[in-house]
Amino acid sequence: MDKVIDIILMGGLGLLTGSFMNVVVFRVPLGIKDTSAPLGNIAWPGSCCPQCMHPIRYRDNIPLFSWLWLRGRCRDCLTPISVRYPLTEAICGLVFALIAGVFPLIPDALAICLLFWFLFALAQIDAQHFLLPDKLTLPLLWLGLLYHCIFMRMDLRDAVYGAIAGYLALWLVYQTFRGLTGKEGMGFGDFKLLAALGAWCGWQALPSVLLLSSVFGLIYALGRRVLIGDKQPHIAFGPWLSLAGWLSFLWQNWNG
């Protein structure tokens, strides 16, 4: 019975944090691109329709259910609300509940969910804007080191070496590619994201994270080319780094 309650509570927490993630994913890139944008701050103003700017009523701000009740439209201006919003909330709620059901130790479950939250937010931002904001990657790095400081799931030195090696690995790839082609093959945000993953997973996991993320990215690019004829030369690498890194941390905890 206690386990069922934990699953329900974690699922509810996932819905709530998924709702906040929608704010972060929308507003953080906006604030970076235009510091004077009225919705460029995640704390102020409160939740509102980005089209008509009318504040969202409390009853219309219930994760997942309000979107269904309003049939995916703003109550005031009737502008369609992207299905991405309820999907984000539903995915967070489902993942949080599943993690609570699989991992018996609350600290481990919370750590896995926290890492998922940051990586899912970063993946969405990078997929839309080719941007991995420092406001998310740097706190994620420090949280990884703090996690191992407190719970000692691995030697802290491995986490520190992982952060250093993660950054340097992609920095060297970037410099080599730029030296050979004169072009920039990736952004600095990718370096910081891999550094954060190194802090969470340790330096030992970095080769598998890089290999897996590269395979994911290649499959995605080939799939787009075959299915819809998309020959876009650039794809966001952040989503695939995020997925590979989270799976690696999940595997470590599963076998730990």
C-alpha positions as CSV (number, residue, x, y, z in Angstrom):
1,M,0.0,0.0,0.0
2,D,2.8,2.4,0.8
3,K,4.4,1.6,-2.5
4,V,1.2,2.5,-4.3
5,I,1.0,5.8,-2.4
6,D,4.6,6.6,-3.4
7,I,3.8,5.9,-7.1
8,I,0.8,8.1,-7.0
9,L,2.6,11.0,-5.2
10,M,5.6,10.7,-7.6
11,G,3.2,10.7,-10.6
12,G,1.5,13.8,-9.3
13,L,4.9,15.5,-8.7
14,G,5.8,14.6,-12.3
15,L,2.6,16.3,-13.6
16,L,3.4,19.4,-11.6
17,T,7.0,19.6,-12.6
18,G,6.1,18.9,-16.2
19,S,3.8,21.9,-16.1
20,F,6.7,24.0,-14.9
21,M,8.9,22.5,-17.5
22,N,6.6,23.9,-20.2
23,V,7.3,27.4,-18.7
24,V,11.0,26.8,-18.7
25,V,11.1,25.4,-22.3
26,F,9.1,28.4,-23.6
27,R,10.6,31.3,-21.6
28,V,14.3,30.5,-21.1
29,P,15.1,30.6,-24.9
30,L,12.9,33.7,-25.3
31,G,14.8,35.5,-22.5
32,I,18.2,34.6,-24.1
33,K,17.2,35.8,-27.6
34,D,15.5,39.0,-26.3
35,T,16.2,40.1,-22.8
36,S,13.4,42.7,-23.0
37,A,10.8,40.1,-24.0
38,P,7.8,40.3,-21.6
39,L,7.8,36.5,-21.1
40,G,11.6,36.1,-20.9
41,N,11.6,35.6,-17.2
42,I,10.4,32.2,-15.7
43,A,9.3,33.8,-12.5
44,W,7.3,36.9,-13.7
45,P,4.7,37.4,-15.0
46,G,2.6,34.5,-13.9
47,S,1.3,31.9,-16.3
48,C,-0.6,33.6,-19.2
49,C,-1.6,33.0,-22.8
50,P,1.4,34.0,-25.0
51,Q,-1.1,35.2,-27.6
52,C,-3.5,37.4,-25.7
53,M,-1.4,37.7,-22.5
54,H,-4.5,37.1,-20.3
55,P,-3.5,35.5,-17.0
56,I,-4.4,31.8,-16.8
57,R,-7.0,31.1,-14.1
58,Y,-6.1,28.6,-11.4
59,R,-8.7,26.2,-12.6
60,D,-7.3,26.4,-16.1
61,N,-3.8,25.6,-14.9
62,I,-4.3,22.0,-13.7
63,P,-1.6,19.9,-15.4
64,L,-3.0,17.8,-18.3
65,F,-6.7,18.0,-17.2
66,S,-7.2,21.7,-18.0
67,W,-5.9,21.2,-21.6
68,L,-8.4,18.4,-22.1
69,W,-11.2,20.4,-20.4
70,L,-10.6,23.5,-22.6
71,R,-10.2,21.2,-25.7
72,G,-6.7,22.6,-26.3
73,R,-7.6,26.3,-26.6
74,C,-7.2,29.4,-24.6
75,R,-10.4,30.2,-22.7
76,D,-10.1,33.9,-23.6
77,C,-8.8,34.2,-27.2
78,L,-9.5,30.6,-28.3
79,T,-6.0,30.3,-29.7
80,P,-5.0,26.6,-30.0
81,I,-2.6,25.4,-27.3
82,S,0.1,23.1,-28.6
83,V,-0.3,19.4,-27.8
84,R,3.3,19.5,-26.7
85,Y,2.2,21.0,-23.3
86,P,0.0,18.1,-22.1
87,L,2.4,15.6,-23.7
88,T,5.2,17.0,-21.6
89,E,3.1,16.8,-18.4
90,A,1.9,13.3,-19.2
91,I,5.4,12.0,-20.0
92,C,6.8,13.5,-16.8
93,G,4.0,12.1,-14.7
94,L,4.4,8.6,-16.3
95,V,8.2,8.5,-16.0
96,F,8.1,9.7,-12.4
97,A,5.5,7.1,-11.4
98,L,7.4,4.3,-13.2
99,I,10.7,5.2,-11.5
100,A,9.0,5.3,-8.1
101,G,7.6,1.8,-8.9
102,V,10.9,0.3,-10.0
103,F,13.4,1.9,-7.6
104,P,12.6,1.2,-3.9
105,L,15.0,3.8,-2.5
106,I,13.5,7.3,-2.5
107,P,16.9,9.2,-2.9
108,D,17.7,7.1,-6.0
109,A,14.2,7.6,-7.5
110,L,14.3,11.3,-6.9
111,A,17.8,11.6,-8.4
112,I,16.8,9.7,-11.5
113,C,13.7,11.9,-11.9
114,L,15.6,15.1,-11.3
115,L,18.1,14.2,-14.0
116,F,15.3,13.2,-16.3
117,W,13.6,16.6,-15.7
118,F,16.7,18.6,-16.7
119,L,17.5,16.5,-19.7
120,F,14.0,16.4,-21.0
121,A,13.8,20.2,-20.8
122,L,17.2,20.6,-22.4
123,A,16.3,18.2,-25.2
124,Q,13.1,20.1,-26.0
125,I,14.9,23.5,-26.1
126,D,17.7,22.2,-28.3
127,A,15.3,20.5,-30.7
128,Q,13.4,23.7,-31.1
129,H,16.2,26.4,-30.9
130,F,19.6,24.6,-31.3
131,L,20.3,26.0,-27.8
132,L,21.5,24.4,-24.6
133,P,21.2,27.2,-22.0
134,D,23.8,27.7,-19.2
135,K,20.8,28.2,-16.9
136,L,20.2,24.5,-17.1
137,T,23.4,22.8,-18.0
138,L,25.6,24.4,-15.3
139,P,23.1,23.7,-12.4
140,L,22.8,20.2,-13.7
141,L,26.6,19.7,-13.5
142,W,26.8,21.0,-9.9
143,L,23.8,18.9,-8.9
144,G,25.5,15.8,-10.2
145,L,28.6,16.5,-8.1
146,L,26.5,17.3,-5.1
147,Y,24.6,14.1,-5.5
148,H,27.7,12.0,-5.3
149,C,29.0,14.2,-2.4
150,I,25.9,13.4,-0.3
151,F,25.0,9.8,-1.3
152,M,28.5,8.6,-2.4
153,R,27.1,6.4,-5.2
154,M,30.6,6.6,-6.8
155,D,33.9,8.0,-5.9
156,L,33.6,11.7,-6.1
157,R,36.9,11.9,-8.1
158,D,35.2,9.8,-10.8
159,A,32.4,12.4,-11.0
160,V,34.9,15.3,-11.1
161,Y,37.0,13.6,-13.8
162,G,33.8,12.9,-15.7
163,A,32.9,16.5,-15.7
164,I,36.3,17.5,-17.0
165,A,36.6,14.7,-19.5
166,G,33.1,15.3,-20.8
167,Y,33.8,19.0,-21.6
168,L,37.2,18.3,-23.1
169,A,36.1,15.4,-25.3
170,L,33.6,17.5,-27.3
171,W,35.8,20.6,-27.1
172,L,38.6,18.7,-28.9
173,V,36.2,17.3,-31.5
174,Y,34.9,20.9,-32.0
175,Q,38.4,22.3,-32.4
176,T,39.6,19.5,-34.7
177,F,36.5,19.9,-37.0
178,R,36.9,23.6,-37.1
179,G,40.6,23.3,-37.9
180,L,39.9,20.9,-40.8
181,T,36.8,22.5,-42.3
182,G,36.8,26.1,-41.0
183,K,33.2,25.5,-39.8
184,E,31.7,25.0,-36.4
185,G,30.3,21.5,-36.0
186,M,28.6,21.9,-32.6
187,G,27.8,24.5,-30.0
188,F,29.5,25.1,-26.6
189,G,26.3,23.9,-24.9
190,D,27.1,20.4,-26.0
191,F,30.4,20.5,-24.2
192,K,28.7,21.6,-21.0
193,L,25.9,19.1,-21.3
194,L,28.4,16.2,-21.6
195,A,30.3,17.6,-18.7
196,A,27.1,17.5,-16.6
197,L,26.5,13.9,-17.7
198,G,30.1,13.1,-16.7
199,A,29.4,14.5,-13.3
200,W,26.3,12.3,-12.9
201,C,27.6,9.1,-14.6
202,G,31.3,9.3,-14.0
203,W,34.1,9.3,-16.6
204,Q,33.8,5.6,-17.2
205,A,30.4,6.0,-18.8
206,L,31.4,8.7,-21.3
207,P,32.5,6.5,-24.2
208,S,29.2,4.6,-24.1
209,V,27.2,7.8,-23.8
210,L,29.0,9.3,-26.8
211,L,28.6,6.1,-28.9
212,L,25.0,5.7,-28.0
213,S,24.1,9.3,-28.6
214,S,25.9,9.2,-32.0
215,V,23.9,6.1,-33.0
216,F,20.6,7.7,-32.0
217,G,21.4,10.9,-33.9
218,L,22.5,9.0,-37.0
219,I,19.3,6.8,-37.0
220,Y,17.2,10.0,-36.6
221,A,19.0,11.8,-39.4
222,L,18.8,8.8,-41.8
223,G,15.1,8.3,-40.8
224,R,14.2,11.8,-41.7
225,R,16.0,11.6,-45.0
226,V,14.3,8.3,-46.0
227,L,10.8,9.1,-44.7
228,I,10.4,12.8,-45.6
229,G,13.4,13.5,-47.8
230,D,14.9,15.9,-45.3
231,K,18.5,16.7,-46.2
232,Q,19.1,19.3,-43.4
233,P,22.9,19.3,-42.7
234,H,22.5,20.0,-39.0
235,I,20.6,18.2,-36.3
236,A,20.4,19.0,-32.6
237,F,22.8,16.7,-30.7
238,G,21.5,17.7,-27.3
239,P,18.4,15.4,-27.3
240,W,20.5,12.3,-28.2
241,L,23.1,13.2,-25.6
242,S,20.3,13.6,-23.0
243,L,18.7,10.3,-23.9
244,A,22.0,8.4,-23.8
245,G,23.1,10.0,-20.6
246,W,19.8,9.3,-18.8
247,L,19.8,5.7,-19.9
248,S,23.4,5.3,-18.7
249,F,22.5,6.7,-15.2
250,L,19.4,4.6,-15.1
251,W,21.4,1.5,-15.9
252,Q,24.0,2.3,-13.3
253,N,21.3,2.6,-10.6
254,W,19.5,-0.5,-11.9
255,N,22.7,-2.5,-11.5
256,G,23.9,-0.7,-8.4
